[in-house]
Amino acid sequence: MVEEIYIVRHGFRMNWVTMSWKSATGLPRDPPLAALGEAQAQECASYFHSLPEDERPTAIFSSPYYRCLQTASPISTALGIPIFVEHGLSEWYSPVEPNTGLHPRPGPASSLEPYFPGQISSDWDSVHYPSRLGETVDEVHVRVETFLQDFLPLRPKGERLLIVSHAATIAALVRLLSEERDMPIRIGCCSLSQFHKNGNTWTRVKIADGSHLSGGSLRDWGFQDIEVDHGHVVNDPGVPGSENEKNEPVGSVVSKNLNVNVTSSL
């Protein structure tokens, strides 16, 4: 069973600096890191490399979005460990506006490996996929909980994991691992959260910490920032032209393929 979980949000995004940015992968709404974000990722790599060897992450699991893989890349280089792509860690999109198409979805690891040669491993298949129709706040928490229930039992004993993901997904992860569903947490770019396995529970070591970053934690976000209308999160438009694209797979791949009960393993 996993003994340590490190969680890092991606670095500062290019689209926060300029509207004139280009998607490296061609995927809509998949901005790269800005120069500041690249520097933050390097600082994360330096931090993890500074840890005693028996405390460093032994594997990286990243959202398939380019900014997360960019953040994971220098850490992978510094520690000499692979990056595994996991769609269960993907960005959160609110429910799609009716008749506007679907939200984007990055390709599999094999399509992303050319952008990070020698770093992305093909020895992992995602265990969960969020719906391209988007998610309510409750649904993103269910997605993350199901992901953890499916994911953790599959990892070897004693593993120290680094998860690289997005603010909403990380906020849900931290809440669930802390067993505090309504924790008012804010997640900054390249901030670090850390949990240690203690018997059947996870002990918080750090939460959204930015002390390893020269500029501290920037551009923090929490669920309290979402725009609501009559108590519901405001819908987002889909990607134009995606109306006839597939919205599958969706949800847990493990439970569908293996028909196993892993709900007691979190």
TILO-396553 format. One record per residue (C-alpha): residue in three letters; x, y, z. Coordinates in Angstrom, 1 decimal. Example, Ala and Ser with C-alpha at 12.3 -4.5 7.8 and 13.67 -1.06 7.14 Angstrom:
! TILO-396553
  rest       u       v       w
   ALA    12.3    -4.5     7.8
   SER    13.7    -1.1     7.1
This chain:
! TILO-396553
  rest       u       v       w
   MET     0.0     0.0     0.0
   VAL     1.1     3.6    -0.7
   GLU     2.8     5.1     2.3
   GLU     3.2     8.8     1.2
   ILE     1.3    11.0    -1.2
   TYR     2.7    14.3    -2.4
   ILE     0.3    16.5    -4.4
   VAL     1.4    19.5    -6.5
   ARG    -0.7    21.8    -8.6
   HIS     0.6    22.8   -12.1
   GLY     2.6    26.0   -12.5
   PHE     1.5    29.4   -13.6
   ARG    -0.3    29.2   -16.9
   MET     0.5    31.1   -20.1
   ASN    -3.1    32.2   -20.7
   TRP    -2.9    34.2   -17.5
   VAL    -0.1    36.3   -19.1
   THR    -1.4    36.7   -22.7
   MET    -4.3    35.7   -24.8
   SER    -1.9    35.0   -27.7
   TRP    -0.9    31.5   -26.7
   LYS    -0.8    28.3   -28.7
   SER    -1.7    24.8   -27.5
   ALA     1.4    22.6   -27.9
   THR    -0.8    19.5   -28.3
   GLY    -3.5    21.1   -30.5
   LEU    -6.1    20.4   -27.8
   PRO    -8.5    23.3   -27.1
   ARG    -8.2    24.9   -23.6
   ASP    -4.9    23.3   -22.9
   PRO    -2.5    26.2   -22.3
   PRO     1.2    25.6   -21.6
   LEU     3.1    27.1   -18.6
   ALA     4.3    30.6   -18.7
   ALA     8.0    31.3   -18.0
   LEU     7.0    31.8   -14.3
   GLY     5.3    28.4   -14.3
   GLU     8.3    26.7   -15.7
   ALA    10.5    28.3   -13.0
   GLN     8.1    27.1   -10.4
   ALA     8.3    23.6   -11.7
   GLN    12.1    23.7   -11.5
   GLU    11.8    24.8    -7.9
   CYS     9.6    21.9    -7.2
   ALA    12.2    19.6    -8.8
   SER    14.9    21.1    -6.6
   TYR    12.8    20.7    -3.5
   PHE    12.1    17.0    -4.1
   HIS    15.7    16.3    -5.0
   SER    16.8    18.0    -1.8
   LEU    14.8    15.4     0.3
   PRO    16.6    12.3     1.7
   GLU    16.5     9.5    -0.9
   ASP    14.1     7.5     1.3
   GLU    11.6    10.4     1.3
   ARG    11.6    11.3    -2.4
   PRO     8.6    10.3    -4.6
   THR     9.1     7.0    -6.4
   ALA     6.5     7.6    -9.1
   ILE     4.7    10.5   -10.7
   PHE     1.0    10.4   -11.7
   SER    -0.1    13.4   -13.7
   SER    -3.2    14.8   -15.2
   PRO    -3.0    14.4   -19.0
   TYR    -3.2    18.2   -19.6
   TYR     0.0    19.7   -21.0
   ARG     0.6    22.2   -18.1
   CYS     0.6    19.4   -15.6
   LEU     3.0    17.2   -17.7
   GLN     5.2    20.3   -18.1
   THR     5.2    20.7   -14.3
   ALA     6.0    17.0   -13.8
   SER     8.8    16.9   -16.4
   PRO    11.7    18.6   -14.4
   ILE    10.8    16.5   -11.4
   SER    10.9    13.4   -13.4
   THR    14.4    14.4   -14.7
   ALA    15.7    15.3   -11.2
   LEU    14.5    12.1    -9.6
   GLY    14.9     9.7   -12.5
   ILE    11.4     8.4   -12.2
   PRO     8.6     8.0   -14.8
   ILE     5.5    10.0   -15.4
   PHE     2.3     8.0   -15.6
   VAL    -0.7     9.7   -17.2
   GLU    -4.0     9.4   -15.3
   HIS    -7.3    10.9   -16.6
   GLY    -8.8    10.6   -13.1
   LEU    -6.7    13.6   -12.2
   SER    -8.0    15.7   -15.0
   GLU    -9.2    19.3   -14.9
   TRP   -12.7    20.0   -13.5
   TYR   -15.2    21.5   -15.9
   SER   -18.6    22.5   -14.7
   PRO   -21.6    21.0   -16.5
   VAL   -21.6    21.8   -20.2
   GLU   -24.1    24.3   -21.6
   PRO   -26.7    22.4   -23.5
   ASN   -26.2    22.2   -27.3
   THR   -22.7    23.6   -27.1
   GLY   -20.7    20.4   -27.6
   LEU   -18.4    18.6   -25.1
   HIS   -15.5    19.6   -22.9
   PRO   -12.0    18.7   -24.2
   ARG   -10.3    15.5   -23.3
   PRO    -6.5    14.9   -23.9
   GLY    -5.4    11.8   -25.6
   PRO    -3.8     8.6   -24.1
   ALA    -0.2     8.4   -22.8
   SER     1.0     7.2   -26.2
   SER    -0.1    10.4   -27.9
   LEU     1.5    12.6   -25.2
   GLU     4.9    10.7   -25.0
   PRO     6.4    12.5   -28.0
   TYR     6.1    15.8   -26.2
   PHE     8.1    14.4   -23.2
   PRO    10.3    11.7   -24.7
   GLY    11.7     9.2   -22.3
   GLN     9.6    10.4   -19.4
   ILE     6.0     9.3   -20.0
   SER     5.5     5.6   -19.4
   SER     3.1     3.5   -21.3
   ASP     2.9     1.0   -18.4
   TRP    -0.3     2.4   -17.0
   ASP    -3.9     2.7   -18.1
   SER    -6.1     5.3   -16.5
   VAL    -8.5     4.0   -13.9
   HIS   -11.0     6.8   -14.2
   TYR   -12.3     9.2   -16.8
   PRO   -14.4    12.3   -16.0
   SER   -17.4    12.9   -18.3
   ARG   -16.9    15.4   -21.1
   LEU   -20.4    16.7   -20.1
   GLY   -18.8    18.3   -17.1
   GLU   -19.4    17.8   -13.3
   THR   -21.2    19.5   -10.5
   VAL   -19.2    20.2    -7.3
   ASP   -20.6    17.1    -5.7
   GLU   -19.7    15.0    -8.8
   VAL   -16.0    16.1    -8.9
   HIS   -15.7    15.0    -5.3
   VAL   -17.3    11.6    -6.2
   ARG   -15.0    11.3    -9.1
   VAL   -11.9    11.9    -6.9
   GLU   -13.2     9.5    -4.2
   THR   -13.8     6.8    -6.7
   PHE   -10.5     7.4    -8.3
   LEU    -8.7     6.9    -4.9
   GLN   -10.7     3.8    -4.2
   ASP    -9.8     2.3    -7.5
   PHE    -6.2     3.6    -7.7
   LEU    -4.6     3.0    -4.3
   PRO    -5.1    -0.8    -4.1
   LEU    -3.3    -1.1    -7.4
   ARG    -0.1     0.5    -6.2
   PRO     2.8    -1.5    -4.6
   LYS     3.5    -1.5    -0.8
   GLY     5.8     1.3     0.4
   GLU     5.3     3.5    -2.7
   ARG     5.7     7.3    -2.3
   LEU     3.5     9.0    -4.9
   LEU     3.6    12.4    -6.5
   ILE     0.3    13.6    -8.0
   VAL     0.3    16.6   -10.3
   SER    -3.1    18.0   -11.0
   HIS    -5.4    21.0   -11.0
   ALA    -6.8    23.3    -8.2
   ALA   -10.3    21.8    -8.0
   THR    -9.2    18.2    -8.3
   ILE    -6.5    18.8    -5.7
   ALA    -8.9    20.6    -3.3
   ALA   -11.2    17.5    -3.5
   LEU    -8.2    15.2    -3.0
   VAL    -7.1    17.1     0.1
   ARG   -10.6    17.2     1.5
   LEU   -11.1    13.5     1.0
   LEU    -7.7    12.4     2.4
   SER    -8.3    14.7     5.4
   GLU   -11.9    13.4     5.8
   GLU   -13.1    17.0     5.9
   ARG   -15.6    17.4     3.0
   ASP   -16.1    21.1     3.5
   MET   -12.6    22.2     4.2
   PRO   -12.2    25.8     3.0
   ILE    -8.9    25.2     1.3
   ARG    -7.2    27.3    -1.5
   ILE    -4.6    25.7    -3.8
   GLY    -1.8    27.9    -5.3
   CYS     0.3    27.1    -8.4
   CYS     3.0    24.5    -7.6
   SER     1.9    24.5    -4.0
   LEU     2.6    21.2    -2.1
   SER     0.3    19.1     0.0
   GLN     1.6    15.9     1.7
   PHE    -0.1    13.0     3.4
   HIS     1.5    10.1     5.3
   LYS    -0.3     6.8     5.8
   ASN    -0.8     6.1     9.5
   GLY    -2.6     2.8    10.0
   ASN    -6.0     3.2     8.3
   THR    -5.9     6.9     8.0
   TRP    -4.0     9.6     6.2
   THR    -2.1    12.2     8.4
   ARG    -1.7    15.7     7.0
   VAL     1.9    16.8     6.8
   LYS     1.5    19.9     4.6
   ILE    -1.5    21.6     3.0
   ALA    -1.1    23.9     0.0
   ASP     2.4    24.9     1.1
   GLY     4.4    27.3    -1.0
   SER     7.5    27.7     1.2
   HIS     9.7    25.9    -1.5
   LEU     8.8    28.5    -4.0
   SER    10.8    31.8    -4.2
   GLY     7.7    33.7    -5.0
   GLY     5.5    31.8    -2.6
   SER     2.1    30.4    -3.5
   LEU     0.5    32.4    -6.3
   ARG    -2.9    32.4    -8.1
   ASP    -4.6    30.3    -5.4
   TRP    -8.1    28.9    -6.0
   GLY   -10.8    27.3    -3.9
   PHE   -14.3    26.0    -4.4
   GLN   -15.5    29.2    -2.7
   ASP   -14.5    31.0    -5.9
   ILE   -16.9    29.3    -8.2
   GLU   -19.7    31.3    -9.9
   VAL   -23.1    30.0    -8.9
   ASP   -26.7    30.7   -10.1
   HIS   -29.6    29.8    -7.8
   GLY   -27.3    27.5    -5.8
   HIS   -25.8    25.7    -8.8
   VAL   -22.5    26.1   -10.5
   VAL   -22.8    28.1   -13.7
   ASN   -22.5    26.0   -16.8
   ASP   -19.6    26.3   -19.2
   PRO   -19.8    26.1   -23.0
   GLY   -18.4    23.1   -24.8
   VAL   -15.8    23.1   -27.5
   PRO   -17.4    24.2   -30.9
   GLY   -17.5    21.3   -33.3
   SER   -17.3    18.6   -30.7
   GLU   -21.1    17.8   -30.7
   ASN   -20.6    14.5   -32.4
   GLU   -17.5    13.4   -30.6
   LYS   -17.5    10.5   -28.2
   ASN   -18.0    10.9   -24.5
   GLU   -16.5     7.5   -23.4
   PRO   -15.2     5.9   -21.4
   VAL   -16.7     7.7   -18.4
   GLY   -16.2     6.9   -14.7
   SER   -14.4     3.9   -13.2
   VAL   -12.6     1.7   -15.6
   VAL   -11.4    -0.7   -12.9
   SER   -14.9    -1.5   -11.5
   LYS   -16.3    -1.9   -15.0
   ASN   -13.5    -4.2   -16.3
   LEU   -12.7    -6.2   -13.2
   ASN   -16.0    -6.1   -11.3
   VAL   -14.1    -5.8    -8.0
   ASN   -15.1    -4.1    -4.8
   VAL   -12.4    -1.7    -3.6
   THR   -14.4     0.7    -1.5
   SER   -12.8    -0.4     1.7
   SER    -9.2     0.3     0.5
   LEU    -9.2     4.1     0.9
